[in-house]
Amino acid sequence: MIKTAEMMTGMGVQNPIEPVDYKTINLPVMLLLGDRDKMVTLDETAGVYKALLNACMAILPNTGHPVEQVDSETIALLVRKFIKKY
């Protein structure tokens, strides 16, 4: 947990991924954001979505940031659809 805390703090000071880096990602990417996420904003997520060449994005209802708060059935449905598309 100490290493994770250090990583998160460091990313808050200087994100290691610059906006220009997203243009180099050629793989399909699915971005998911919880509508109650207090760590990542809709604007941040939408900015990354727009910068990626091949991405889809979904907002998860009644969902915060921690993965344990995500409804597993909703995630499973979205992942299956994403895999099927690509």
Secondary structure, 3 states (H helix, E strand, C coil): CHHHHHHHHHHHHCCCCCHHHHHHCCCCEEEEEECCCCCCCHHHHHHHHHHCCCEEEEEECCCCCCHHHCCHHHHHHHHHHHHHHC
